[in-house]
Amino acid sequence: MTIKRTGYILFIFFIMFLMGCATGISRQSRSKVTYAGTFSELQKTPDVYKDEIIMLGGKILETNVSSTLSQLTVLQLALGNNGRPVNLDQSHGRFIVESKQFLDPAIYQKGMLLTLVGTLKGSKIRAIGGFDYVYPLLEPLEIKLWPMENLTQPRFHFGFGVGTTF
């Protein structure tokens, strides 16, 4: 009987572990993704991939809102297995997210990490440091903001008394 109970407890912990590793983007949105190339390819010729559905992540650099449009400028970052942006010091460029829904700048703040699935609508050209820069332009289908946390802290901590960190 105790072996059976232990099995149930382990099963419950396993399910909780899997739920904790789940992606922030819904399975439904992920299944709509049609673009499988790299961000570098996308940025070089964004108009070639117009209307493709793409999953990207990054760090918000700027949020602008008007009465008809919300616009996020995002520094692209690679996505980890759970869909969360990783390698905060390595990027292949920037992209713009334009939404007809109000994206409150108090929530979509500079420095926040996000993952999104969206439709590529083309590109916009803006100046950065005196030269023209091509930004892929996306219309979001789903956006996941990730909670702010200290990413320099270890992700796993096991402790009995003294404890060990991984």
Phi, psi and omega per residue, in radians:
M1 nan -0.723 3.136
T2 -1.201 -0.536 3.085
I3 -1.164 -0.721 3.121
K4 -1.112 -0.746 3.128
R5 -1.128 -0.722 3.110
T6 -1.081 -0.692 3.097
G7 -1.073 -0.738 3.104
Y8 -1.119 -0.732 3.136
I9 -1.108 -0.767 3.111
L10 -1.114 -0.681 3.098
F11 -1.071 -0.768 3.135
I12 -1.108 -0.750 3.100
F13 -1.115 -0.657 3.114
F14 -1.102 -0.795 3.115
I15 -1.084 -0.759 3.119
M16 -1.090 -0.679 3.109
F17 -1.087 -0.797 3.128
L18 -1.105 -0.665 3.114
M19 -1.140 -0.637 3.120
G20 -1.203 -0.445 -3.141
C21 -1.604 -0.013 -3.074
A22 -1.124 2.656 3.131
T23 -1.289 2.750 3.112
G24 -1.425 -0.316 3.125
I25 -1.654 2.382 -3.098
S26 -1.102 2.668 3.100
R27 -1.070 -0.636 -3.137
Q28 -1.068 -0.820 3.127
S29 -1.175 -0.721 3.134
R30 -1.065 -0.592 -3.112
S31 -1.232 -0.294 3.140
K32 -1.474 -0.237 -3.076
V33 -1.070 2.227 -3.135
T34 -1.974 -0.306 -3.093
Y35 -1.639 2.207 -3.113
A36 -2.042 0.086 -3.112
G37 -1.435 -3.029 -3.130
T38 -1.551 2.858 3.085
F39 -1.158 -0.628 3.127
S40 -1.032 -0.764 3.100
E41 -1.085 -0.775 -3.118
L42 -1.069 -0.740 -3.082
Q43 -1.245 -0.588 -3.131
K44 -1.133 -0.728 -3.095
T45 -2.431 1.199 -3.069
P46 -1.111 -0.542 -3.095
D47 -1.184 -0.410 3.093
V48 -1.146 -0.549 -3.059
Y49 -1.782 0.300 -3.123
K50 -0.951 2.414 -3.133
D51 1.315 0.021 3.005
E52 -1.256 2.623 3.072
I53 -1.760 2.236 -2.930
I54 -2.225 2.554 2.999
M55 -1.969 2.123 -3.130
L56 -2.354 2.852 3.047
G57 -2.490 2.884 3.121
G58 3.004 -2.877 -3.112
K59 -2.042 2.284 -3.135
I60 -1.190 2.213 3.082
L61 -1.716 -0.564 -3.071
E62 -2.786 2.528 3.058
T63 -2.206 2.207 3.086
N64 -2.206 2.378 3.110
V65 -2.256 2.572 3.019
S66 -2.326 -3.052 -3.117
S67 -1.215 -0.318 -3.086
T68 -2.097 -0.198 -2.972
L69 -2.647 2.470 2.963
S70 -1.966 2.413 -3.081
Q71 -2.331 2.210 3.076
L72 -1.951 2.294 2.963
T73 -1.748 2.183 -2.972
V74 -2.204 2.346 3.001
L75 -1.465 2.052 -3.096
Q76 -1.137 2.389 3.039
L77 -2.351 2.589 3.093
A78 -1.102 2.681 3.128
L79 -1.800 2.431 3.057
G80 -1.405 -3.105 -3.115
N81 -1.040 -0.543 -3.123
N82 -1.552 0.055 3.121
G83 1.558 -0.011 3.133
R84 -1.489 2.427 3.073
P85 -1.037 2.427 3.135
V86 -2.281 -3.139 3.137
N87 0.869 1.120 -3.040
L88 -1.119 -0.143 -3.136
D89 -1.898 0.173 3.127
Q90 -2.294 2.178 -3.130
S91 -2.461 2.693 3.075
H92 -1.872 0.131 3.089
G93 2.540 -2.769 -3.076
R94 -2.292 2.768 3.027
F95 -2.542 2.879 -3.129
I96 -2.049 2.405 3.041
V97 -1.950 2.147 3.086
E98 -2.044 2.201 -3.123
S99 -2.231 2.479 3.051
K100 -1.401 -0.207 3.055
Q101 -1.513 2.630 3.117
F102 -1.271 2.065 3.058
L103 -1.855 1.752 -3.016
D104 -1.041 2.147 3.124
P105 -1.062 -0.379 3.093
A106 -1.272 -0.397 3.116
I107 -1.716 -0.816 3.132
Y108 -1.563 1.160 -3.023
Q109 -1.453 2.732 3.017
K110 -0.982 2.312 3.109
G111 1.678 -0.265 3.118
M112 -1.230 2.520 3.068
L113 -1.605 2.502 3.112
L114 -2.489 2.760 2.967
T115 -2.240 2.435 3.118
L116 -2.498 2.676 2.913
V117 -1.988 2.236 -3.090
G118 -2.688 2.930 3.123
T119 -1.653 2.262 3.089
L120 -1.295 2.094 -3.091
K121 -1.776 -0.043 -3.115
G122 2.334 -2.379 -3.109
S123 -2.629 2.840 3.012
K124 -2.282 2.581 3.093
I125 -1.946 2.220 3.075
R126 -2.350 2.715 3.126
A127 -1.482 2.378 2.977
I128 -2.251 2.072 3.089
G129 0.973 0.597 3.063
G130 1.602 -0.028 3.072
F131 -2.219 2.720 -3.125
D132 -1.338 2.365 -3.099
Y133 -2.177 2.313 -3.130
V134 -1.606 2.097 3.114
Y135 -1.841 2.107 2.939
P136 -1.049 2.464 -3.075
L137 -1.981 2.118 -3.100
L138 -2.068 2.513 2.985
E139 -1.835 2.109 -3.014
P140 -1.281 2.463 2.931
L141 -1.718 -0.659 3.097
E142 -2.665 2.384 3.095
I143 -2.169 2.355 3.042
K144 -2.058 2.060 2.999
L145 -1.574 2.375 -3.135
W146 -1.697 2.465 -3.137
P147 -1.108 2.536 3.084
M148 -1.208 2.304 3.073
E149 -2.644 2.809 3.125
N150 -1.395 1.828 -3.059
L151 -1.342 -0.076 3.088
T152 -1.488 -0.223 3.102
Q153 -1.338 2.643 3.110
P154 -1.119 2.625 -3.129
R155 -1.464 -0.424 -3.125
F156 -2.143 2.454 3.076
H157 -2.465 2.108 3.064
F158 -1.989 2.320 -3.113
G159 -2.587 2.283 2.941
F160 -2.330 1.735 -3.063
G161 1.351 -1.678 -3.081
V162 -1.307 -0.921 3.094
G163 1.560 2.726 3.107
T164 -2.303 2.479 -3.113
T165 -2.025 2.430 3.096
F166 -2.126 nan nan
